[in-house]
Amino acid sequence: MPKTRWEQIHRFLTFNRAKDPTKGPWFASVEPVASIIRGNCQAAVTASTWIAVDEAMAAFTGRSRHKVNLPGKPIPEGYKIWVLGLQGG
């Protein structure tokens, strides 16, 4: 990624921490964007009569305290996520 592109992204999409980090949850700084994403996801999915919830691994090898290491799995390192399966795909 070119330096100018990174500067543009950082300038227009910066999440600042709360002034007092003891107030509110750790994700409070991204709340305006999280609400928009949550609303769009709820509008895009229509629940059916057959619903299945499964867990999956998303591959990730970078630094994060949220990644999981499961050596016996096909994807040994990454994020553990919940997947919603609906009738019809």
OpenMM code with the backbone's topology and positions (N, CA, C; nanometers):
from openmm import Vec3, app, unit

residues = "MET PRO LYS THR ARG TRP GLU GLN ILE HIS ARG PHE LEU THR PHE ASN ARG ALA LYS ASP PRO THR LYS GLY PRO TRP PHE ALA SER VAL GLU PRO VAL ALA SER ILE ILE ARG GLY ASN CYS GLN ALA ALA VAL THR ALA SER THR TRP ILE ALA VAL ASP GLU ALA MET ALA ALA PHE THR GLY ARG SER ARG HIS LYS VAL ASN LEU PRO GLY LYS PRO ILE PRO GLU GLY TYR LYS ILE TRP VAL LEU GLY LEU GLN GLY GLY".split()
positions = [
    Vec3(0.0851, -0.1162, 0.0000),
    Vec3(0.0000, 0.0000, 0.0000),
    Vec3(0.0901, 0.1231, 0.0000),
    Vec3(0.0679, 0.2151, -0.0912),
    Vec3(0.1499, 0.3359, -0.0934),
    Vec3(0.1302, 0.4206, 0.0330),
    Vec3(0.2307, 0.4983, 0.0649),
    Vec3(0.2273, 0.5809, 0.1857),
    Vec3(0.1139, 0.6829, 0.1813),
    Vec3(0.0909, 0.7435, 0.0654),
    Vec3(-0.0158, 0.8442, 0.0558),
    Vec3(-0.1531, 0.7822, 0.0787),
    Vec3(-0.1731, 0.6587, 0.0301),
    Vec3(-0.3021, 0.5919, 0.0524),
    Vec3(-0.3230, 0.5641, 0.2002),
    Vec3(-0.2184, 0.5167, 0.2682),
    Vec3(-0.2282, 0.4914, 0.4114),
    Vec3(-0.2597, 0.6206, 0.4861),
    Vec3(-0.1967, 0.7304, 0.4484),
    Vec3(-0.2222, 0.8581, 0.5145),
    Vec3(-0.3667, 0.9024, 0.4950),
    Vec3(-0.4222, 0.8795, 0.3756),
    Vec3(-0.5621, 0.9145, 0.3512),
    Vec3(-0.6552, 0.8302, 0.4373),
    Vec3(-0.6298, 0.7000, 0.4434),
    Vec3(-0.7139, 0.6120, 0.5250),
    Vec3(-0.7042, 0.6517, 0.6713),
    Vec3(-0.5824, 0.6741, 0.7183),
    Vec3(-0.5628, 0.7108, 0.8589),
    Vec3(-0.6257, 0.8458, 0.8912),
    Vec3(-0.6222, 0.9375, 0.7971),
    Vec3(-0.6796, 1.0711, 0.8207),
    Vec3(-0.8317, 1.0659, 0.8318),
    Vec3(-0.8964, 0.9922, 0.7429),
    Vec3(-1.0416, 0.9931, 0.7382),
    Vec3(-1.1084, 0.8806, 0.8166),
    Vec3(-1.0330, 0.7805, 0.8603),
    Vec3(-1.0903, 0.6688, 0.9344),
    Vec3(-1.0033, 0.6399, 1.0560),
    Vec3(-1.0135, 0.7238, 1.1557),
    Vec3(-0.9363, 0.7086, 1.2779),
    Vec3(-1.0322, 0.6939, 1.3939),
    Vec3(-1.0106, 0.5922, 1.4760),
    Vec3(-1.0908, 0.5694, 1.5942),
    Vec3(-1.0086, 0.6097, 1.7147),
    Vec3(-1.0556, 0.7087, 1.7868),
    Vec3(-0.9832, 0.7558, 1.9040),
    Vec3(-1.0367, 0.6876, 2.0283),
    Vec3(-0.9459, 0.6570, 2.1179),
    Vec3(-0.9864, 0.5972, 2.2441),
    Vec3(-1.0631, 0.6996, 2.3273),
    Vec3(-1.1468, 0.6481, 2.4146),
    Vec3(-1.2201, 0.7346, 2.5062),
    Vec3(-1.1201, 0.8052, 2.5982),
    Vec3(-1.1578, 0.9222, 2.6459),
    Vec3(-1.0679, 0.9980, 2.7324),
    Vec3(-1.0386, 0.9231, 2.8615),
    Vec3(-1.1378, 0.8504, 2.9113),
    Vec3(-1.1190, 0.7715, 3.0322),
    Vec3(-1.1398, 0.6247, 2.9957),
    Vec3(-1.0317, 0.5473, 2.9792),
    Vec3(-1.0475, 0.4087, 2.9328),
    Vec3(-1.1189, 0.3173, 3.0315),
    Vec3(-1.1379, 0.3600, 3.1556),
    Vec3(-1.2079, 0.2751, 3.2521),
    Vec3(-1.3586, 0.2789, 3.2324),
    Vec3(-1.4083, 0.3778, 3.1605),
    Vec3(-1.5528, 0.3884, 3.1352),
    Vec3(-1.5864, 0.3187, 3.0046),
    Vec3(-1.6841, 0.2319, 3.0099),
    Vec3(-1.7325, 0.1653, 2.8899),
    Vec3(-1.6458, 0.0478, 2.8500),
    Vec3(-1.6963, -0.0310, 2.7527),
    Vec3(-1.6229, -0.1488, 2.7068),
    Vec3(-1.5038, -0.1097, 2.6191),
    Vec3(-1.4177, -0.2081, 2.5890),
    Vec3(-1.2972, -0.1807, 2.5104),
    Vec3(-1.3289, -0.1400, 2.3669),
    Vec3(-1.4466, -0.1780, 2.3166),
    Vec3(-1.4811, -0.1482, 2.1779),
    Vec3(-1.5624, -0.0196, 2.1634),
    Vec3(-1.5692, 0.0625, 2.2669),
    Vec3(-1.6494, 0.1850, 2.2629),
    Vec3(-1.6001, 0.2836, 2.1580),
    Vec3(-1.4713, 0.2801, 2.1250),
    Vec3(-1.4183, 0.3768, 2.0283),
    Vec3(-1.4657, 0.3492, 1.8854),
    Vec3(-1.5115, 0.2282, 1.8541),
    Vec3(-1.5595, 0.1974, 1.7196),
    Vec3(-1.7119, 0.1878, 1.7133),
    Vec3(-1.7797, 0.2343, 1.8147),
    Vec3(-1.9249, 0.2200, 1.8216),
    Vec3(-1.9985, 0.2854, 1.7049),
    Vec3(-1.9652, 0.4047, 1.6569),
    Vec3(-2.0432, 0.4589, 1.5441),
    Vec3(-2.0386, 0.3681, 1.4208),
    Vec3(-1.9239, 0.3130, 1.3893),
    Vec3(-1.9109, 0.2252, 1.2726),
    Vec3(-1.9754, 0.0898, 1.3004),
    Vec3(-1.9612, 0.0390, 1.4217),
    Vec3(-2.0191, -0.0908, 1.4558),
    Vec3(-2.1709, -0.0890, 1.4427),
    Vec3(-2.2351, 0.0203, 1.4795),
    Vec3(-2.3810, 0.0310, 1.4665),
    Vec3(-2.4247, 0.0270, 1.3208),
    Vec3(-2.3504, 0.0911, 1.2335),
    Vec3(-2.3833, 0.0915, 1.0907),
    Vec3(-2.3670, -0.0492, 1.0330),
    Vec3(-2.2571, -0.1162, 1.0658),
    Vec3(-2.2333, -0.2517, 1.0155),
    Vec3(-2.3390, -0.3474, 1.0688),
    Vec3(-2.3725, -0.3365, 1.1973),
    Vec3(-2.4739, -0.4238, 1.2568),
    Vec3(-2.6093, -0.4041, 1.1876),
    Vec3(-2.6477, -0.2806, 1.1628),
    Vec3(-2.7750, -0.2533, 1.0956),
    Vec3(-2.7789, -0.3074, 0.9540),
    Vec3(-2.6684, -0.2923, 0.8804),
    Vec3(-2.6628, -0.3447, 0.7431),
    Vec3(-2.6685, -0.4966, 0.7409),
    Vec3(-2.6021, -0.5623, 0.8358),
    Vec3(-2.6067, -0.7093, 0.8421),
    Vec3(-2.7469, -0.7594, 0.8764),
    Vec3(-2.8146, -0.6921, 0.9685),
    Vec3(-2.9502, -0.7322, 1.0041),
    Vec3(-3.0465, -0.7107, 0.8884),
    Vec3(-3.0250, -0.6061, 0.8075),
    Vec3(-3.1117, -0.5814, 0.6928),
    Vec3(-3.0854, -0.6813, 0.5803),
    Vec3(-2.9635, -0.7334, 0.5700),
    Vec3(-2.9275, -0.8228, 0.4601),
    Vec3(-2.9709, -0.9667, 0.4829),
    Vec3(-2.9919, -1.0084, 0.6083),
    Vec3(-3.0229, -1.1472, 0.6392),
    Vec3(-3.1684, -1.1595, 0.6815),
    Vec3(-3.2397, -1.2489, 0.6148),
    Vec3(-3.3765, -1.2802, 0.6524),
    Vec3(-3.3772, -1.4223, 0.7072),
    Vec3(-3.4137, -1.4357, 0.8322),
    Vec3(-3.4117, -1.5676, 0.8958),
    Vec3(-3.5165, -1.6593, 0.8346),
    Vec3(-3.4821, -1.7865, 0.8221),
    Vec3(-3.5749, -1.8855, 0.7687),
    Vec3(-3.6149, -1.9815, 0.8804),
    Vec3(-3.6874, -2.0863, 0.8447),
    Vec3(-3.7321, -2.1812, 0.9464),
    Vec3(-3.6205, -2.2752, 0.9899),
    Vec3(-3.5195, -2.2943, 0.9045),
    Vec3(-3.4069, -2.3814, 0.9369),
    Vec3(-3.2820, -2.2973, 0.9558),
    Vec3(-3.2312, -2.2947, 1.0782),
    Vec3(-3.1124, -2.2157, 1.1102),
    Vec3(-3.0114, -2.3059, 1.1807),
    Vec3(-2.8850, -2.2932, 1.1428),
    Vec3(-2.7774, -2.3688, 1.2079),
    Vec3(-2.6656, -2.2724, 1.2465),
    Vec3(-2.6107, -2.2919, 1.3645),
    Vec3(-2.4980, -2.2115, 1.4108),
    Vec3(-2.3787, -2.3049, 1.4250),
    Vec3(-2.2666, -2.2649, 1.3666),
    Vec3(-2.1463, -2.3475, 1.3688),
    Vec3(-2.0283, -2.2572, 1.4007),
    Vec3(-1.9182, -2.3177, 1.4424),
    Vec3(-1.7983, -2.2383, 1.4635),
    Vec3(-1.6974, -2.2721, 1.3554),
    Vec3(-1.6173, -2.1721, 1.3178),
    Vec3(-1.5197, -2.1884, 1.2108),
    Vec3(-1.3927, -2.1127, 1.2479),
    Vec3(-1.2879, -2.1389, 1.1718),
    Vec3(-1.1616, -2.0684, 1.1913),
    Vec3(-1.1334, -1.9840, 1.0681),
    Vec3(-1.0969, -1.8579, 1.0901),
    Vec3(-1.0515, -1.7696, 0.9833),
    Vec3(-0.9009, -1.7555, 0.9989),
    Vec3(-0.8257, -1.7905, 0.8966),
    Vec3(-0.6800, -1.7907, 0.9054),
    Vec3(-0.6261, -1.6504, 0.9305),
    Vec3(-0.5344, -1.6401, 1.0263),
    Vec3(-0.4675, -1.5139, 1.0585),
    Vec3(-0.3356, -1.5476, 1.1260),
    Vec3(-0.2261, -1.4923, 1.0750),
    Vec3(-0.0945, -1.5217, 1.1317),
    Vec3(-0.0265, -1.3983, 1.1889),
    Vec3(-0.0928, -1.2847, 1.1885),
    Vec3(-0.0331, -1.1628, 1.2416),
    Vec3(-0.0412, -1.1567, 1.3930),
    Vec3(-0.0191, -1.0387, 1.4460),
    Vec3(-0.0216, -1.0196, 1.5905),
    Vec3(-0.1609, -0.9793, 1.6363),
    Vec3(-0.2125, -1.0501, 1.7310),
    Vec3(-0.3405, -1.0177, 1.7926),
    Vec3(-0.3574, -1.1030, 1.9169),
    Vec3(-0.4097, -1.0436, 2.0204),
    Vec3(-0.4337, -1.1231, 2.1404),
    Vec3(-0.5613, -1.2053, 2.1286),
    Vec3(-0.6372, -1.1853, 2.0219),
    Vec3(-0.7639, -1.2559, 2.0033),
    Vec3(-0.7509, -1.3814, 1.9173),
    Vec3(-0.6333, -1.4057, 1.8587),
    Vec3(-0.6203, -1.5248, 1.7736),
    Vec3(-0.6046, -1.6492, 1.8600),
    Vec3(-0.6428, -1.7623, 1.8004),
    Vec3(-0.6435, -1.8903, 1.8695),
    Vec3(-0.5475, -1.9839, 1.7970),
    Vec3(-0.4763, -2.0672, 1.8722),
    Vec3(-0.3855, -2.1647, 1.8144),
    Vec3(-0.4386, -2.3049, 1.8435),
    Vec3(-0.4809, -2.3764, 1.7381),
    Vec3(-0.5312, -2.5136, 1.7477),
    Vec3(-0.4511, -2.6001, 1.6509),
    Vec3(-0.3391, -2.6589, 1.6958),
    Vec3(-0.2477, -2.7286, 1.6047),
    Vec3(-0.3077, -2.8466, 1.5298),
    Vec3(-0.4084, -2.9130, 1.5806),
    Vec3(-0.4640, -3.0303, 1.5148),
    Vec3(-0.5670, -3.0004, 1.4074),
    Vec3(-0.5989, -2.8751, 1.3835),
    Vec3(-0.7033, -2.8385, 1.2881),
    Vec3(-0.6443, -2.8077, 1.1503),
    Vec3(-0.7274, -2.8088, 1.0437),
    Vec3(-0.6781, -2.7730, 0.9100),
    Vec3(-0.6243, -2.6301, 0.9028),
    Vec3(-0.6874, -2.5384, 0.9750),
    Vec3(-0.6359, -2.4021, 0.9878),
    Vec3(-0.5876, -2.3897, 1.1318),
    Vec3(-0.4576, -2.4032, 1.1559),
    Vec3(-0.4102, -2.4135, 1.2939),
    Vec3(-0.4075, -2.2827, 1.3718),
    Vec3(-0.4054, -2.1696, 1.3033),
    Vec3(-0.3905, -2.0428, 1.3729),
    Vec3(-0.4816, -1.9389, 1.3093),
    Vec3(-0.5575, -1.8676, 1.3928),
    Vec3(-0.6456, -1.7652, 1.3399),
    Vec3(-0.7524, -1.7265, 1.4395),
    Vec3(-0.8608, -1.6720, 1.3864),
    Vec3(-0.9730, -1.6282, 1.4689),
    Vec3(-1.0807, -1.7358, 1.4704),
    Vec3(-1.1356, -1.7634, 1.5859),
    Vec3(-1.2499, -1.8535, 1.5961),
    Vec3(-1.3746, -1.7671, 1.5820),
    Vec3(-1.4593, -1.8000, 1.4865),
    Vec3(-1.5788, -1.7201, 1.4594),
    Vec3(-1.7021, -1.8096, 1.4600),
    Vec3(-1.8177, -1.7490, 1.4793),
    Vec3(-1.9451, -1.8194, 1.4737),
    Vec3(-2.0060, -1.7943, 1.3366),
    Vec3(-2.0597, -1.9000, 1.2756),
    Vec3(-2.1158, -1.8929, 1.1409),
    Vec3(-2.2637, -1.9241, 1.1488),
    Vec3(-2.3464, -1.8445, 1.0810),
    Vec3(-2.4908, -1.8652, 1.0777),
    Vec3(-2.5273, -1.9252, 0.9423),
    Vec3(-2.5867, -2.0437, 0.9441),
    Vec3(-2.6282, -2.1096, 0.8215),
    Vec3(-2.7807, -2.1078, 0.8108),
    Vec3(-2.8309, -2.0571, 0.6995),
    Vec3(-2.9746, -2.0477, 0.6775),
    Vec3(-3.0159, -2.1380, 0.5627),
    Vec3(-3.1426, -2.1720, 0.5606),
    Vec3(-3.1963, -2.2555, 0.4529),
    Vec3(-3.1826, -2.1788, 0.3211),
    Vec3(-3.1313, -2.2451, 0.2202),
    Vec3(-3.1168, -2.1804, 0.0898),
    Vec3(-2.9798, -2.1145, 0.0701),
    Vec3(-2.8884, -2.1301, 0.1637),
    Vec3(-2.7529, -2.0790, 0.1459),
    Vec3(-2.7211, -1.9504, 0.2112),
] * unit.nanometer
topology = app.Topology()
chain = topology.addChain("A")
for resn in residues:
    res = topology.addResidue(resn, chain)
    for name in ("N", "CA", "C"):
        topology.addAtom(name, app.Element.getBySymbol(name[0]), res)
